[in-house]
Amino acid sequence: MRPLRAGARPAVTVPMGSAAPLVRLDGIDLDLGGRPILRGVDLVVEAGEIVTLIGPNGAGKTSLVRVALGLLAPSAGLVARRDGLRVGYVPQRLAVDPALPLTVERFIGLGGRLAPGRLADLLAEVGTEGLGRAPMQGLSGGELQRVMLARALARDPDLLVLDEPAQGVDVLGQVELFDLVTRVRRARGCGVLMVSHDLHLVMAATDIVVCLNHHVCCTGHPEAVGRHPAYLALLGPTARGLAVYAHAHDHHHDVAGHVVGEAGEDTRNARG
């Protein structure tokens, strides 16, 4: 084991009581293959809070999530998780063998047997009603993300982890996906830890943004981070044309991208 950096604590994992944060990381160091991946990283996710990790490719974001979930052991620092923490995880990508006869219903049920009516409830919650018998290979990028979210929600998670959920989804789909995550957080009261490599794109409902580049460059509310010198330095020459993105609108879209009203009423032909 490598020597600890000055002031670093040996790696320790401890449980926390029900009133504690869902996850707390203090002073995390991580080395993989002799390379330093993380240095002195702190992170806290509370119940009902949305925390977004942003940073360039290779900044250590996914590695930090794996440390938080206990999938990677840090070289130094403290990892604390709430006792009995249930986690729902949506990975960066899902490769489905084109020859595998896997329907949405079977995919969501892979994690365990679903109670009668549970599948329909989950699909309705993520806006993919009627897709239970659809083949996974035939889903669009936005539909696939929603189905993977439904599978994560089947565990009734305390903590929902989304690793670059907007990958492969167009801008309209990204906005709708972020709105969906906001509604899920509000309805379920779960904490959300989201990862994004798009430095300028952060969902409007994010409570805390953590800008990571092997260490924490800056952290705070999206608007504050967008003005922080460390964030602007990370963007480099592109900083003038980009900012931390926040979106607000008074309508929703269905899975196909059509505008619908608050109660789900189709408004494509509402004019006149």
N, C-alpha and C positions, 0 to 999 in steps of 0.2 A: 504494500500500500504506500502511495506517495506521501511525503511529508505534508502536513497541513500548512496552508498559507497562514501568515501571521494573523492572529485573532480569530481564526476559524475554529469551530467546534466539531468534534467527531460526529459522524452521522448517527442520528438517533431518531427512532420512530416511536411516537407515543399516541395513545388514544385520548380523546377528549370527551367530556360530558355533553349532554343534550343541549345545554345553553351556550356551548362554545361555537366558534365558526365551524363550517363544514370541513374546511381544509386550511391549514396554516403552514407555511414554509418560512424558515428563518435561516439566513446565511447559507443557502444551498450552493455547494460546489459540486461539479460533475465532470469527470474525465472519462472519455471513451477512447479506447485504443491509443492511450498515451496523449490524446489531444484534449486541451481544456475546452469544455462545451459551455459550462455555466460557472459564474464566479459571484459569490455573495448575494444570491438572489432571494428576495423576500416576496411572499405572495399570500394574500388572505382572500378567501371567498366565504361570504356570509350567506345564510339562508335568505332566499328571496332577492339576491343581488346578482346582477349581470356584470361579469368581469371579462374584458376582452384583451387578449395578448396580441400585440402587433409587433412586427419586426420583419426584416428582410429574410429571404430564404437562407437557411443555415444558421439562423440566429440562436437556435436552441429552444424554440417554442414547444415543439412536439416533445422534445426530451424533458422539458420542465413539466409538461402535463403527465408524462409517464412517471416522473418522480412523485408528483402529487398523488397519483393513483397507486403507487407502490409497485409499479412494473419495472422501475429502474431504481437501484440503490445509489444514493448520492455518495460522493467522496467525503463530504463534510456538511454539517448543518443539521437542522431539526425539521422533521416532517411530522405533523400532527393532524390526525383525522378524527372526525366525530365517531364515537362508538356506533357500530351497526350501520355505517354510511352506505346507502344504496346509490349506485352510480349508473347512469344511462349514458352510453358512449356512441357518438356518431363519427366514424372514421373519415379520413380525407377522401378516400375513394373505395369503391367496391367493384371487384372484378368478378363477373359472373360468367361461367363457361357457357357459350352459346348453345351447347348441346345438352345442358342440364335442364331438365323440366322442372323449373322452380317458379312457382307462382308467388304473388305478393302474400297471400294467406300463409303458405308454407314457410316463406322467409321470416315473417313476423313471429310465427310459432316455433321457430328453431330454438329460441331461448327457453322454452317450456310450454306446457299445455295451457291454452287460453280458456277462460271460463266462457260459457255460452253468451254470445252478444258482445264479448270483449273486443273482438276484431273489428266489428262494425263501429263501435265507440271510438276505437283508436284511429281508424281511417277517417271518421268524421272529424275528429279533433284536429287532424293535420290537413283536412281539406282534400282527401283523395277517396271520397265515397265511391263505391262501385268498382274499385280496382282490385278487389280481393282475388279474383280469378285471373287477373292479367299476368302475363309472363314478365318476370323481372327484366329480361333482356329487351322488352319492348317499351320500357318506360323512358320518358324524356329525362333530361338532367334534373329539372325541378321536381318532377314526380318521384324520381329515385331518392332525392334528398329528403322529401317528405315521408316516404315509406321507411327510410332508415331512421328518421326521427320517431316515427310511430313505433318501431321495434325498440328503440331506446326507452320510450315512454311506457312500454309494456311492463317494465320493471318498477314502475312508480318511483322514480329516482328522487333522492334528496338533492343530488347534484347531477346536472345535465352537462356533459362535456361535448363540445362541437369542434372538431378539428378541421378548420378551413371549410365550413359548410357551403360557402358560396362558390367553391371551385367547380367550374364547368356549368355554371348557371349565368344567364344573361342578367343585365343590370335590373330589369324589371323583376325577374325572378328573385334576385338577391333582396330587393326591397320587400317583396312579399314574404320571403323566407324570414327576414328579420322581424317583420310584423308578427308572423306566426310565433316565433320564439318569444316575443314580448307577451303575446296572449297566453302562451303556455306558462310562462313564469308567473303571470298575474293569477291565472286560474289555479295553479298547483302550489305556488309558493316555494318552488324549488330554486336553488342557486344555479347559475349558469356560468360555465367557464368556456369561453369561445376563443379560438385561435384564428388569426388572419395574417396573411403575408401582404395584403393590400394595405399599405400604410395610410392611404387616404380614405379608406372605406371602413367606417365603424358605425354600427347600428345606433340609431338615435337614442334608444332606451338604455344604452350602456351606462352603468353607474361609475365604473372605474376602468380606465384604459391603462395598461402596463406596456410601455414601449421597451422591448427587449432586444439587445444585440450582444448576447453572451452574458451581459449584466443588465441591470435595470437602468436604462437611460433616463427615464422620467415616468411618472405615474400621476394619475389624477382624473378629473372629469374630462371628457373628450375635448371640450372647448379650451380648457387650460393646456392640455397636452398639445393641441394643435398650434399653440403659440410658444411652446417651450423651445429654447435654443437647441437642446439635445435632439428633439424630434426634427426640427428644421435642418440640423446638420446631417441627420441620418438620411433625409430625403435628398440632400445635396442640391445640384442645379435644378432639380424639378420642383423645389419647394415653392417657387413663385406661382406655379400653376395648380398646385394641389393643396388641399386642406383636409382635416379630419371631417369626414362626410356625415351629415345629419339629414334625415329625411322626414318630412311630415306631410301627410295628405289625408283627405277626408273621404277616401273611397278604398275599395279592395278589388282584387282581381281573382278570377277563378284560376284553375290549374292551366287552362289554355291561354291565359293572359287577358281575358275579357273583363271589362270593368263591371263590378257588381255593387249593389247598394249595401248598406250596413246589415240589412236583414237577409242578404243573399239574393235580392231581386236583381235580375239581369237588367242592366241599363244601357246595353249596346244601342237600342233603338229608342231611348228615352227622349231624344230631342224632338221638339215639335209637339 
